[in-house]
Amino acid sequence: MDSTISDPTSDPGTDRTPLQSTAADGVKIVVVGGFGVGKTTMVRSVSEIRPLNTEETMTQAGLGVDENGEVDAKNTTTVAFDFGRITLNEEMVLYLFGAPGQQRFWFLWDRLFAGTLGAVVLVDTRRVEDSWYAIDRLEHHGTPFIVVRNNFPGATHDLDELREALSLSDEVPLIDCDARDRESSKRVLITLVDHLYTMSTQGSTS
């Protein structure tokens, strides 16, 4: 799913929409998770501009270094980050970064988290353990996040089982999505923004 490339002639999310001159504030959101979980696909599906991505073809040199697990058909990997943009209103713009999933690129995550308002942890329930590091790093940085189950074929855990497997508190939103679908990815971002707003409201009244 991560390696699916949208056709810019048929996908409205890849049109080159100019940034409005009234835009004054930017919000940075990061999408993290294991290798092949759908991060690049989500950024591509929801971005209003043609996303910047740093996908490279996987070669024989990666054998024994990169663990493909359940995604043997995947032949590309993100080596830096993906970048997309969404205009929320006339003044507010959301900048979306997709973090690389391969373990050898995790050293980039701490830099990507700098200045991040919140994060989406994307999960493939066939490889739940690949999500533990992302959650650990976000909690270490004190970065608010939500967890999203990407609906791959053959997914087995329901949301309650997934919450238990990841030891998530009830305060962390847990939803599902299809990262290939623009509206589904938009709902993910809306859920995160709502979560951030709730946290800020609770903080201001405590």
C-alpha positions in Angstrom: 0.0 0.0 0.0 2.8 2.4 0.8 4.3 2.0 -2.7 1.1 2.8 -4.6 1.6 5.9 -6.7 -1.4 8.0 -7.4 -2.1 9.3 -11.0 -2.0 13.1 -10.8 -4.5 13.3 -13.7 -7.1 11.4 -11.8 -6.4 12.3 -8.1 -7.5 15.8 -7.1 -5.3 15.6 -4.1 -2.2 15.9 -6.3 -3.2 19.2 -8.0 -0.7 22.0 -7.5 -2.8 24.3 -5.3 -1.0 27.6 -4.6 -0.6 28.7 -1.0 -2.9 31.5 -0.2 -1.3 34.9 0.5 -3.4 35.2 3.7 -1.8 32.1 5.2 -0.1 33.2 8.5 0.1 30.2 10.7 1.4 26.6 10.0 0.7 23.5 12.0 3.1 20.5 11.7 1.8 17.0 11.9 3.9 13.8 11.6 2.7 10.3 10.5 4.8 7.5 11.9 4.7 3.8 12.1 6.5 0.7 10.8 7.7 -0.2 7.4 5.0 -0.5 4.7 2.2 0.5 7.0 0.8 3.2 4.6 2.4 6.5 5.7 3.4 7.6 2.2 0.0 6.6 0.9 -1.8 8.6 3.5 0.2 11.8 2.8 -0.4 11.3 -0.9 -4.1 10.7 -0.6 -4.8 13.8 1.5 -2.3 16.4 0.3 -3.6 19.3 -1.7 -0.3 19.6 -3.5 1.8 17.0 -5.3 3.6 15.5 -2.3 7.3 15.6 -1.9 8.6 12.1 -1.3 12.0 10.4 -1.0 11.1 6.9 -2.0 13.9 4.8 -3.4 13.8 1.3 -5.0 14.8 -1.4 -2.6 17.8 -3.4 -3.8 19.8 -6.6 -3.0 22.0 -4.4 -0.7 19.1 -4.2 1.7 18.8 -8.0 2.2 19.6 -8.8 5.8 19.3 -5.2 6.8 15.7 -4.3 6.0 13.0 -6.5 7.4 10.1 -6.7 5.0 7.9 -9.0 7.2 4.4 -9.2 5.7 5.1 -6.7 2.9 7.3 -8.8 0.5 5.6 -7.2 -2.5 6.8 -3.7 -1.5 9.8 -2.7 -3.7 10.3 0.9 -2.6 11.0 2.6 0.8 11.1 6.1 2.2 14.6 7.2 3.0 14.0 10.7 4.5 10.4 11.8 4.7 7.2 12.5 2.8 5.8 16.0 2.8 2.3 17.3 2.0 0.2 20.4 2.7 -3.5 21.0 3.6 -5.1 24.4 3.9 -7.4 24.4 6.9 -8.7 28.0 6.4 -7.6 31.3 5.0 -4.9 31.7 7.7 -4.1 28.2 8.9 -2.1 25.6 6.9 -1.3 22.1 8.0 2.1 20.7 7.0 2.1 16.9 7.0 5.3 14.8 7.3 5.6 11.1 6.8 8.4 9.5 8.7 10.6 6.7 7.2 9.6 3.3 8.5 12.8 1.3 8.2 14.6 0.9 11.5 17.9 2.2 10.0 16.3 5.6 9.4 14.7 6.0 12.9 17.5 8.3 13.9 15.6 10.9 11.7 12.5 10.7 13.8 13.7 12.9 16.7 14.4 15.7 14.2 11.1 15.3 12.5 9.3 15.5 15.9 10.8 19.0 16.6 8.1 21.6 16.4 5.4 18.9 15.9 2.0 19.8 17.3 0.7 16.2 17.1 1.2 12.8 15.4 -0.6 9.9 13.8 0.6 6.4 14.6 -0.4 4.2 11.7 -0.7 0.5 12.5 -0.9 -2.7 10.4 -2.5 -5.2 12.8 -0.5 -8.0 11.1 2.6 -6.4 12.6 1.4 -4.6 15.8 4.9 -4.8 17.4 6.2 -2.4 14.7 4.2 0.4 16.3 5.8 0.1 19.8 8.9 2.2 19.0 6.8 5.0 17.5 4.6 5.2 20.5 7.6 5.1 22.8 9.4 8.0 21.1 6.3 10.1 21.0 5.7 9.6 24.7 9.3 10.4 25.3 9.0 13.7 23.5 5.6 14.4 25.1 4.0 14.7 21.7 0.2 14.1 21.6 -0.9 11.4 19.2 -3.7 9.2 18.0 -3.5 5.6 16.8 -5.0 4.6 13.5 -5.5 1.1 12.2 -5.0 0.9 8.5 -7.4 -1.6 7.1 -5.2 -4.0 5.2 -6.7 -7.3 3.9 -6.3 -10.0 6.5 -6.4 -7.6 9.5 -7.3 -9.6 12.5 -7.4 -7.4 15.7 -10.5 -5.4 16.5 -9.9 -1.9 18.0 -10.4 -3.1 21.6 -7.8 -5.8 21.1 -5.5 -3.4 19.5 -5.8 -0.9 22.4 -4.9 -3.7 24.8 -2.0 -4.9 22.7 -0.5 -1.4 22.5 -1.3 -0.7 26.2 -3.0 2.5 25.2 -4.8 4.6 27.8 -8.5 5.5 27.2 -7.5 9.1 26.6 -5.7 8.2 23.3 -8.1 8.1 20.4 -8.0 4.9 18.4 -9.8 4.7 15.0 -9.5 2.9 11.7 -9.1 4.1 8.2 -8.2 3.3 4.6 -5.1 5.3 3.9 -5.7 5.2 0.1 -9.0 7.1 0.5 -8.8 10.9 0.7 -11.9 11.3 2.9 -10.8 8.5 5.2 -7.4 10.2 5.7 -9.1 13.6 6.2 -11.1 12.0 9.0 -7.9 10.9 10.6 -6.5 14.4 10.6 -9.8 15.8 11.9 -9.7 13.3 14.8 -6.1 14.4 15.7 -7.0 18.1 15.6 -10.1 17.5 17.7 -7.9 15.6 20.2 -5.3 18.4 20.3 -8.1 20.9 20.9 -9.6 18.8 23.7 -6.2 18.5 25.4 -5.6 22.3 25.1 -9.0 23.0 26.6 -8.5 20.6 29.5 -5.1 22.1 30.1 -6.5 25.7 30.2 -9.3 24.7 32.7 -7.2 22.6 35.1 
